[in-house]
């Protein structure tokens, strides 16, 4: 009965899932890329399940470079099921089957974005949360800082400063 409940929870994610293939042409930051598909159309992609430091934030450029090192110029598959308010495709980036979003969390280059974890399948949610825990425990990447500021908090502080 429990497995049926889990399956029913995942159905909306599976029903709307789509794939997009292309080559990385730009890495904007640690969680945003641009790909060029076979029809020469560019697509801006927001990596799902993670939130990386902003470029002007501590570790922002390090996170962007880590993502660029993993994907720049490479062919990727995007497994996606929504667009965000900026019309970006939100999805999991795969290079030769490897989950690059998860890699960013494991390397301490991004947080598991728990605000949107309900959009992940149950298995990914658990794997990403565990990867963040291990990166934090092992003081990897941004977790070397004594008190790293989450990007959503940094953005909130920046908005408050403008007011």
C-alpha positions in Angstrom: 0.0 0.0 0.0 2.9 2.4 0.9 4.5 1.8 -2.5 1.2 2.6 -4.3 1.0 5.9 -2.4 4.6 6.8 -3.4 3.8 5.9 -7.0 0.7 8.1 -7.0 2.8 11.0 -5.6 5.3 10.6 -8.4 2.8 10.3 -11.3 2.4 14.0 -11.8 6.2 14.3 -12.2 6.5 11.4 -14.6 3.4 12.3 -16.7 4.8 15.7 -17.6 8.5 14.8 -18.0 10.2 15.7 -21.2 13.8 15.5 -22.5 15.8 18.1 -24.4 19.2 17.4 -25.9 21.8 20.0 -26.9 25.3 21.3 -26.4 26.2 23.7 -23.6 27.0 27.2 -25.0 27.0 29.2 -21.8 27.3 28.7 -18.0 25.8 31.8 -16.3 26.3 30.7 -12.7 26.4 27.6 -10.6 22.8 26.6 -11.5 22.0 28.2 -14.8 23.2 27.2 -18.3 22.3 27.7 -21.9 22.1 24.9 -24.4 21.9 24.9 -28.2 19.6 22.2 -29.6 20.0 20.5 -33.0 17.7 23.1 -34.7 20.1 25.9 -33.4 17.6 27.1 -30.8 19.0 28.3 -27.5 17.3 27.2 -24.3 18.1 28.7 -20.9 18.1 25.9 -18.2 17.8 26.3 -14.5 19.2 23.2 -12.7 16.4 21.6 -10.7 16.7 20.6 -7.0 19.7 22.9 -6.3 20.4 26.6 -5.5 24.0 27.8 -6.1 25.6 30.9 -4.7 24.9 34.0 -6.8 27.9 35.3 -8.9 28.5 38.3 -6.6 28.1 36.1 -3.5 30.9 34.2 -1.7 31.7 31.0 -3.7 29.5 32.3 -6.6 32.3 32.3 -9.2 33.8 29.1 -7.8 30.4 27.4 -8.2 30.0 28.8 -11.8 33.5 27.5 -12.7 32.9 24.1 -11.2 29.7 23.8 -13.3 31.6 25.1 -16.4 34.4 22.6 -15.9 31.8 19.8 -15.8 29.7 20.8 -18.8 31.1 23.5 -21.0 31.0 22.6 -24.7 29.6 19.1 -23.8 26.5 17.4 -25.1 23.8 17.1 -22.5 20.3 15.8 -21.9 17.9 17.8 -19.9 15.2 15.9 -18.1 12.6 18.5 -17.3 8.9 19.1 -16.4 8.4 22.8 -15.9 9.4 26.4 -16.7 10.0 28.9 -14.0 8.7 32.5 -13.8 11.6 33.6 -16.0 10.5 31.1 -18.7 13.7 29.0 -18.1 13.4 25.2 -18.4 13.9 23.7 -14.9 15.5 20.3 -15.2 18.1 17.8 -14.4 21.3 18.1 -16.5 22.8 14.8 -17.5 26.2 14.3 -19.1 26.7 10.7 -20.2 24.0 9.7 -17.8 25.7 11.5 -14.8 23.5 13.9 -12.8 25.3 17.2 -12.9 22.9 18.9 -10.5 23.7 16.3 -7.8 27.4 16.7 -8.6 27.2 20.4 -7.7 25.7 19.5 -4.3 28.3 16.8 -3.7 31.2 19.2 -4.5 29.8 21.8 -2.1 29.0 24.1 -4.9 25.2 24.3 -4.3 22.6 23.7 -1.7 19.8 21.1 -2.1 16.9 23.5 -2.7 14.4 22.2 -0.2 11.9 24.8 -1.1 11.2 22.9 -4.3 12.1 19.4 -3.2 8.5 18.3 -3.6 9.1 18.7 -7.4 11.8 16.0 -7.2 11.1 12.3 -7.2 11.4 10.7 -3.8 14.7 9.0 -4.6 16.4 12.2 -5.9 15.1 14.1 -2.9 16.8 11.7 -0.5 20.0 11.5 -2.5 20.3 15.3 -2.8 19.6 15.8 0.9 22.2 13.2 1.8 24.8 14.7 -0.6 24.3 18.1 1.0 24.7 16.6 4.5 27.9 14.8 3.5 29.4 17.9 1.9 28.5 20.0 5.0 29.9 17.3 7.3 33.1 17.0 5.3 33.4 20.8 4.9 33.6 20.6 1.1 33.4 23.6 -1.1 31.3 26.4 0.3 30.9 24.5 3.5 34.5 25.4 4.4 33.1 28.8 5.3 32.2 29.1 9.0 28.7 30.3 8.3 27.8 30.1 4.5 24.8 32.2 3.5 22.2 30.3 1.4 21.5 32.0 -1.9 17.8 32.5 -1.1 18.9 34.4 2.0 21.5 36.4 0.2 18.9 37.4 -2.4 16.5 38.5 0.3 19.2 40.6 2.0 20.0 42.2 -1.4 16.3 43.1 -2.0 16.1 44.6 1.5 19.1 46.7 0.9 17.5 48.2 -2.2 14.3 49.3 -0.4 
